[in-house]
Amino acid sequence: MSKKLEELKKEMIQVYGTRCWITLNKVNRLTAHHIIPVRDKGETRWENIALLSNDSHIYLNYIERIAPCVAYDLNCLFYELNRTYAPPTVDYEEEVKRVLRRVNYNDR
């Protein structure tokens, strides 16, 4: 992870706390997920980063392959959470759960 990304992640943890943005569980180590991937010219800046546990990051990569529309909706939720500059709320948690229920594991 680049120094810039690591510093940005630390700053974001100060604002959002140590909860994964998918599971909302507190974790010791969060990863920085680019909402718009670097390969698609996504930049390493606050608005384009979501804080995920390693397991959730792997799971999101899986969802991107089997249900791209669900991954897109999750990334939209991440972007909106970034705009609040506040930790996830109960409403946010419910919306994440609603979006995740759309994953069809039979599409593997």
C-alpha positions as CSV (number, residue, x, y, z in Angstrom):
1,M,0.0,0.0,0.0
2,S,1.4,3.4,-0.9
3,K,2.3,5.9,1.8
4,K,-0.4,8.2,0.5
5,L,-3.1,5.5,0.7
6,E,-1.9,4.4,4.2
7,E,-2.1,8.0,5.5
8,L,-5.5,8.6,3.9
9,K,-6.8,5.4,5.5
10,K,-5.5,6.5,9.0
11,E,-7.3,9.9,8.5
12,M,-10.5,8.2,7.5
13,I,-10.4,5.8,10.5
14,Q,-10.2,8.9,12.7
15,V,-13.6,10.1,11.2
16,Y,-15.4,6.8,10.5
17,G,-14.0,4.5,13.2
18,T,-12.8,1.0,12.8
19,R,-15.9,-0.6,11.5
20,C,-16.0,-2.4,8.1
21,W,-18.4,-0.6,5.8
22,I,-20.0,-3.9,4.7
23,T,-20.4,-5.9,8.0
24,L,-20.1,-2.9,10.3
25,N,-18.1,-5.1,12.7
26,K,-15.2,-3.5,14.4
27,V,-11.9,-4.9,13.1
28,N,-8.3,-4.4,14.0
29,R,-7.1,-3.8,10.5
30,L,-9.1,-2.3,7.6
31,T,-8.2,-2.3,4.0
32,A,-8.7,0.7,1.6
33,H,-11.1,-0.2,-1.2
34,H,-11.1,2.1,-4.3
35,I,-14.7,2.8,-5.1
36,I,-13.7,3.5,-8.7
37,P,-10.8,1.1,-9.3
38,V,-7.4,2.5,-10.1
39,R,-7.5,0.5,-13.3
40,D,-10.5,2.6,-14.3
41,K,-8.6,5.8,-13.4
42,G,-10.0,6.0,-9.9
43,E,-7.9,8.2,-7.7
44,T,-6.5,7.7,-4.2
45,R,-8.5,10.4,-2.5
46,W,-11.0,10.5,0.4
47,E,-14.1,10.4,-1.8
48,N,-12.9,7.3,-3.6
49,I,-12.0,5.1,-0.6
50,A,-14.1,2.7,1.5
51,L,-12.9,1.0,4.6
52,L,-13.4,-2.7,4.5
53,S,-12.1,-5.7,6.5
54,N,-9.9,-8.0,4.4
55,D,-12.7,-10.6,4.2
56,S,-15.2,-8.1,3.1
57,H,-12.8,-6.8,0.5
58,I,-12.4,-10.3,-0.9
59,Y,-16.2,-10.8,-0.8
60,L,-16.8,-7.5,-2.7
61,N,-14.3,-8.6,-5.4
62,Y,-16.3,-11.8,-5.7
63,I,-19.6,-9.8,-5.9
64,E,-18.1,-7.7,-8.6
65,R,-17.7,-10.8,-10.7
66,I,-21.0,-12.5,-10.1
67,A,-23.3,-9.5,-9.5
68,P,-21.8,-6.3,-10.9
69,C,-25.1,-4.4,-10.3
70,V,-24.9,-5.2,-6.6
71,A,-21.3,-4.2,-6.4
72,Y,-22.2,-0.9,-8.1
73,D,-24.9,-0.3,-5.6
74,L,-22.6,-1.0,-2.7
75,N,-20.0,1.4,-4.1
76,C,-22.7,4.0,-4.4
77,L,-23.5,3.5,-0.7
78,F,-19.8,3.8,0.1
79,Y,-19.6,7.1,-1.8
80,E,-22.7,8.5,0.0
81,L,-21.3,7.5,3.4
82,N,-18.1,9.4,2.4
83,R,-20.1,12.5,1.8
84,T,-21.5,12.4,5.4
85,Y,-18.1,12.5,7.1
86,A,-19.7,10.5,9.9
87,P,-19.6,6.8,11.0
88,P,-22.2,4.5,9.5
89,T,-25.7,4.7,10.9
90,V,-28.4,2.1,11.5
91,D,-30.1,3.2,8.3
92,Y,-26.9,2.7,6.4
93,E,-26.5,-0.8,7.8
94,E,-30.1,-1.7,6.8
95,E,-29.4,-0.4,3.3
96,V,-26.2,-2.5,3.0
97,K,-28.1,-5.6,4.1
98,R,-30.9,-4.9,1.6
99,V,-28.4,-4.6,-1.3
100,L,-26.5,-7.7,-0.2
101,R,-29.7,-9.8,-0.2
102,R,-29.7,-9.3,-4.0
103,V,-26.6,-11.5,-4.4
104,N,-27.6,-14.7,-6.1
105,Y,-25.0,-17.3,-5.2
106,N,-26.3,-19.6,-7.9
107,D,-24.7,-17.3,-10.5
108,R,-21.3,-18.7,-9.6
